[in-house]
């Protein structure tokens, strides 16, 4: 827009329109092209706006509809959604906007084909697939409750705080116009539940800490949703109560010796109550029993003493077995001279292995090798006169 001298000049492009005003009052809508007018008093002004797939201020569109209806009907598409309605606005067949209830919007239709589809949601809770294909749930959060239920999940539809139905796996969307809609997803797979250490006094007044691992699974999502706000937290507390009861009625020695029994008691206690919550408890196991430092040192000493005693017992048993074996061998040698001779040769062989050098003199009077064998090493038994038998 230019003003020079007494002339007013403006150029409107193909994708634009111009609101021509004289002294602030609308005169007409300028189409594409050049507009030149004699304006000695500088009364004319033009507001040039884009009109392709564009939205116009609602207040201006409504004002034009009242004061210049033909211009408004030719150039604007005014969309008004009622209290229970939403509107899907499409530009050239492509859905672009979702107009919420009790809302008015206006769009240029000078160069764009604008289609409006009004939907009455009062008697229609579920969003039809043909509408859902046109909408972006992320941009329609205020009007649509949207969720994707996976194969391992169950969906629960709550409308105004009332449980309506259980949703199967898949994509689900519901109108939340004039109502509160909430979709809760429940995981149906077994879930590990770690119960952290809690200090408990045993029957003999020893403070210990016990940690457990349990596997839980929701079997009835509807019952679980109505019974408790958090199934896992409730089961966690039940397991804590059960282990406290099992430990408080036993001494420390009984606890250390009966961990399997404790697991079964805790599982029985929790399983009975879990069914009322729409859940079941699989395996429960005591992971750790943490003892106080002084008790742990005392137990370590007891275990060490037991191991030393066991080692001594095994050593005595081995010594007894060796002595018995030696006695049996001596009896065999006493009854069998040949065996005795072989034993002598075996002993000599072991002795020779440890001797670096042996000089053997076979001269007269020495007796030779036979004398060496008889005099060097003998296992014979001496008689009362000191002579060999």
C-alpha positions, 0 to 999 in steps of 0.5 A: 500500500502506497500513498503519494500526493492525492493518490492511494495505491495498493496491490493484492496478490492472488492468495490475498484479499484486501479489506478496504476501509474509509475512515475506519468503515468497511467499504468492500473486499478487494480481489487480486490486482492493483487498486488505485484511487484518488484520495486527497483527504487520505481517508482510505486504508487497506488491510491485506490478509492471506486467504488460502487455508486460512482462518479469519478472526471470528469477531470480524466474520460475525460482524461482516455476516451482520453488516455485509452478508453477501460478502460473508456468505461468499468468502467465509465459512462460519462454523458454530458447534452446539453444547453437545456438538463437535465439528470436523473442518476439512480444507480441500478434502483434508481434515484440518481442525476440530471445533470443540462444543460451544465454539465458533470459528470462521475460515476463508473459502475464497480459494479453498474448499471448506467442508464442515461435518457436525457430530452430535456426541450426546448419544454417541460415546465411541468415536466412529472409525471414519472420524478417527481416521480424520482426526489427530488424537494428540491435537484433540485431547480436549474432546477425545479420550484415546488409548491403544490397548496392547495384546498383554493388556486390558482396557477399562472404560470409566465414564463419569466415574462409572465402570462401563466396559472392558476394552479388548486389545486395539485402538479405542477413542471416545467422545468426552464432550459433556462427560468425563471419560478415562481409559485405564490400562491394566497389564495382565502379565506376571509382575515381579514384586520386590519387598524390601528389607524390614526389621522384625523381632523374632520370638527370641527377641533378635532383630532381623531384616527379611527381603522377599520376591513375589510374582503377582498377576491381575486376573480380574481387571474389573474387580481390581479396579473397584477393589483398590487404587493400586493392586501392587501397593496393596499386595506389597502391604499384605506380604509385609504383614504375612512375613512379619507374622511368620517371623514373629512366631519363630526363633532365629534357629527355626527361621534359618532352618525353615525358610521353605515353610515360611514361603508357603505360609506367606503365600497362603496368607497373601493368595487368599486375600489377593483373590478378593483384589482380582489378582493371584500370587505365584511364587514367593521366596525369601531372598535374604535374611539379614542378621545384626552384626554381633549375631552374624559374627557369633553364627560364623564362629559356630559354623566354623567350629562345626566345620573344624569338628567335622574335619577332625572327625574325618581325619580320625576316621581316615587314621583308623582306616589306615591303621586297620589296613596296616594291621591286615597287611601285617597279618598277610605278611606273617602268613606269606613269606613271599609277600614279605619278601616282595614288600622288602623289595618295594621298600628297597626300591623306594629307598634307592630312589632317594639315594644318589649313588650306591657302591656295591663290593662283591669281593670275598667275605662280603656276601655280595648283593645277597648280603646287602639285601639281608643286612641293609633292610629287613622286616623280619621279626626278632626272637627273644634271644635277639636273633632273626627268625 
